[in-house]
Amino acid sequence: MPTYILLSSLNPGGLETLKERPDRLKEVNQELERMGAKIKEQYAVLGPFDFVTILEAPDNETVAKISVGMGARGTVRIQTLAAIPVESFIESLR
């Protein structure tokens, strides 16, 4: 299954929700899985993004639905990257 990287930044409302309900993060992850993704790893990070989520999904359309669905709530901004395993990338160059 293809791998994607989601770079997420919470807005003030999202930060307030997370502060009041830290387990909300796990609830959101369960929603992503119900939308067809499988979360492989997730990190809270310092810098311009708040979270890095590595997930698998069947296709670009599923990930686009996730990004739009989460972003439409107004609490998070997501940048989505399609990831190619290095070995596959090298093979494609041959």
C-alpha angles and dihedrals in degrees: 000000000000119000125228134186119215117199108198132193120187121217120219092275092051091048091050091050091049092048092051095039113023091175088064086087090064091047090054090049089054089051090053090053091050087053090058105269130119115212110223099176138350132192136187104222140189121234132045093341130053099204139021113201123188112198143162123229134171095244149344092270092060092051092046089053089051094048094047093043094051094041093050089065089070096227100094140034116211132197112195126206127187108224126211118199109243093238091054090047092052091048091052090056094057 
